[in-house]
Amino acid sequence: METLLAKPSEKIIEKACKLIEDKQVVALPTETVYGLFADATCSSACENIFKAKERPMDNPLIVHICDYDMLHKVSSEVTEDALKLANEFWPGPLTIILKKSDLIPNEVSAGLDTVGIRMPRTPVILEIISKTGLPLAGPSANRSGRPSPTNAQYVYEDLKDRIPMIIDGGSCDVGVESTVVSLVGEKPIIFRPGYVTQSQISTVLGKEVELSKGITEELLSDDKVLSPGLKHKHYAPKAEVTIINAPFEKYKEKVEKDGVVAMCFEEYIPKLNCKCVSYGKEGNSASQALELFTALRHLDEIGAKKVYAIMPTMDDIGLAVYNRLLRSAEFRVINL
């Protein structure tokens, strides 16, 4: 299969709509990361997503919509709390888990009776959803286990000849996947941290919001999950990454003594006598989120074999950065 990589235009958008209506998959930009999208109402179309990515079938997909009418079609129970969050954060990087409607097949929800729903804010995908009239199921547009792509070239490197089209909408402006919050239990629970934070959600809802243990702990292989990003290998480069939880001087000593590549904040690079890759600025979690996946891919580009990543803070957006970095390191952490 030949993969078309193209900038958005009226002709390209029409072609993308036709591919989706024909039950094929298309890679599209969102504000978070690039996604691999297909008709969320069609089992065979969604199976093509899993096939292209080589994604485990027990890893649920997120359904992307363009308006509130579509929200009520894909969910059988749109709660008051869901509407509060949607009115505050949509379109944007927040996924809300609700009871799914019969419109959504089991392939999307991994056999669960719930579904994650999001209204992205990138015009290209909103236009395609609107023109086709179809909600789109979509995970990140990478080979399963690899770092999520934040530009079209990374999608092309992972999925060339496996999908028919990639629309190049430039670089993503958030850089990590959406926050995933479940509203189907007694208390709201965040299953995947992202740009929308626990404190922001709690403020809008006026109630306590819990964090899933799966954010910072490895789940068992037979655990059922409501959200992507909780099971299986994720976000990993070819290099072996280990997180170092230490003050800078101890981090510097460890990196230089062991002769590995340093993955650190850009302010640290002039102070280190080793090969370095930066992932954002110290104390600026938004910049770390924006640059993290690019940094992880850059490790492969420079041929890194062993990498020590400096520990980010876990406040607000920093929790999303730590969550992705922890999985890229396959839970290897050294505390100094």
N, C-alpha and C positions, 0 to 999 in steps of 0.2 A: 504494500500500500504506500503510495506516495503522499507525503504530508505537505500541505500548502501552508506556508507561513506568510501572513499578510497583515498589513495595516488595516484598520477598520475603514470601510467606505460603504456606500449604499449597496453596491454590487456584492461586496464581501459579506455584509450582514444578511442580505437575501440568501446567499449561498449557505451561510451558517444555519439560517432558519430551515432551509430545505433539508440539510443534513440531519438536523434534529428531528424534523417531522418524518424523516425516513428511518428513524430509530438508530442513528449513528451518534458518535460522540464528537464533541468539539471542545478545544481548550480555549478558555476565555479569561480575560483579566478581571480581577475584583480588587477592591482596596486592600484586602488582606494578603492573599497570595493568588497565583493563577489556579483556576479550577478546571476539572475535566467533567464536562456536563452532558447530560442526556435527559430525555423525557422521563420525569419522575413517576409518571403514571403507567409506564410500560416495563414489564419485567425483563423482556429481552434486550431493550435499550440499556437498562441499568446493568445487566450482565456484561454488556460490552465495556462498561467502565471498569469492572473488576478484572476483565480479561486484559485490557490494555495496560492497566497498572500492575497486574499480578497481585491484586489485593485480596487478602483473606475475606471470605464471604460473611464472617461473623463480625465484621467491622462496619457499623451502620454509616449511611450517607446522610448528608444534610440537604434538605429541600430548599431551593431558592425561589422566591416569589417576587412579584412586582407591585402588588397592591393588597388591600385588606380583603377584597372579595376572594382573592386566591387563598388567603390565610384561612378563611372559613371553609374553603373547599378541601384543603389538605389536612385540617384538624377537625375532629369531631367535637372538641370541647375547648373553645377559646375562652380562657378565664379572664376575670377582671385584672388580675396581676399581669397576665400576658399583654393585655392592651396597654396597661401603664408603661411597661417596658418598651413595647413597640412604639408608642407615641413619643417616648423620650429618646430612643436610640436607633430607630429605623428611619430611613435606610442607613445601615452602618454595620459595624463588626460585632454583632450580638446574635447568637443562635438561641432560640427558645425551644425547649423540649416540651411537647404537649401530646395528648392522646391523638393518634393518627386517625384519619378517615379511611373508608374503604377504597378511596381513590389511590392510596399509596400501597404498592405491593410489598410483600415481605422481603424481597431482595433489597429494598431501600432501608428498611428498619431492622435488618438482621433478625427477622422473626418476632420482634417485639411489637407491643401494641402502642408504642410511642414513636414520635418522629421529631427530629430537630429541624427547625424552620428559621430561615433568615431572609431578610430583604437587603441585598447588597446595595451600595450606593454608586457603583460604577455605571455610567450611562450605557455602555455597549451591552452589558448583560441584561440590564433592565429593558432595553429596547428589544432584544431577542426574546425575552420571556413574554413581553407584551405582544409582539407581532405573532408569535406562535400560539399564544394563549395557553402555554404549557408551563407548569412548575418544572424546574430543572434540578435533578439530583446531581450533586457534585462534591467529590473530595478534591484535595490538592492535585495538580496536574504533574505528578512526578511518578517514577517507578516506586513501588511500595518499599518503604524503609529509607528512601533517600531524603535529603533535605528538601523541604517544600520550595517551589520555584517562585521567585519574586520578579522575574522578567521572562519574556517569551523565549529567549535563547536557551535558558535552562530547561524549559519545557521541551524544546526541540531536541536538545541533547538526550533527554530521558526517553522521549516518546516518538522520535522520528521513525517513520514507516510503520507505526503502530496505530496512528489515528489519522483521519483525513484532513484536519484543519486546526491551525493555531492562529488566533487573532492577536496581533501584537499591539497591546494598548499601552506600552511603556512600562516603567517600573512601578510596582505597587507602593502605596504610600503609608501602609501600616506595617507590613512585613511579617506578621505572625497571624495564624488563623484566628477566627472569631472566638470570643468567649462563648462557652456553652453552659447555659443554666437550665436546670430542670424545674418545672413547675407542677409536676404530677404527684409529688409526695406531700407529706405534712408540712415540710419546710422547703423553701427554695434551696437547691444545691448546685454549686458550680462544679461541673465535671471537667471543664477545660478552661484554664485562665486565658485571658487575652487582653485586648486594648481597653475594653469596658471592664472596670474593676469591681471587686467584691463590695467595696464601700459605695461606689456609685449605684450599684443595683440595690443594695440595702437602703440607701437614702430614698430612692424612687418608690420602693415598695413599703417603706416604713416598718420593716421587720428584719429579723436576723437572717442572714444568708450563709449557709454552711459551705465548706470546701470538701470535696470528695477526697478520701485518702489516696485515691489513684493519681492525684496530681503530683504527689511527692514520693509515692511508694509503688513498687512493682506489684502488679496484680497477678493472681494465679492464672494459668492458661485456660482453666475452665470457668473463670468468672464471667458472668454476663455483664456487658457494658452498654450504657445508654448513649454514649458519645464516642465519636472517633478520637484517636489519640491517647487512649487509655491502655490498650493492649498492643502486643506485637512490637517489633522493632520499628522505630520512627526516627526521622530527621538525621540519620547517621551518614557521615562521610566514610570513605574507605579507610581513613586513618583511625587509629585507636585513640579516642578522646577520654581524658580523665579530668574531672573538676577538682581544682585545688582551692580549698577553703582556708585562706590564710591572709595575713597582712602582706602588703606589697613586698617588703624586704625578705620575708620568708618565702614568698612565691618566687621572687627573683633568684634566691639561693637554690631553691629546688629545681627550677627550670634549667638554670645554667649548669648545675652539678650533673643533672641527668642527660643533658645534651639533647633536649627535645624542642619541638616548635611551641612557642608561646602564643596562645589565643587570649588576647587581653584587651584592655581599653586603650584607645589610641594615645592617651597621655603617657602610658607606660613604655611605649615602644622605644623612645630615645634613651631610656634608662636600662634597657636590657641588651645583653651581649649574646644574642641568639637570633635565629630566624623567627619572625613574628607575623601574626595576622590579627588585625584589630576587629572588634565587634562593637563599635559604638564608643560613646564617651562615658567616663566615670561619673556616676551619679545621675546619669540621664537614661532612664530605662526605655523611654520612647525611641531614642537613637539606637540603643542596643537591640530592641525588637526589630527595628527597621533593617539593621545590618547583619543580624545573626545568621540567617540562612545563606546569605551571600558569603559570609566568612567561612561557614562550614564547607561550602562548595569550593571556595578558594584554597582550602587545605588540600583538596585533591589536585587542584591545578598546579600547586607547587610541589606535589609529590610527598607531602608529609606522611610519615609513618606513625609517629607517636606524638601526641599533643596534650599539653596541660592547659586547661582553660581556667582563667581566674573566675572565682565564684561571683555571680551578680548578687545584688540585694534582692530580697523577696517581697518588697513592698509594692503594692499596686501592680503596675505593668511589669515590674521586675519579677513577679511570680510567674508570669507567662514566659519570660526569658529563661528563668531557671527551669521551668517545666520542660521546655523544648531542649535545652542544653543537657538536662539530666537524662533524657531519653536518647539523645545523640551519643552520650557517654555510656549508655547501657547501665546506668545507675552506679558507675564508678566514681566515688568521691573520696578524696584524701583530706582529712582535717589536720592542719598543722597549728 
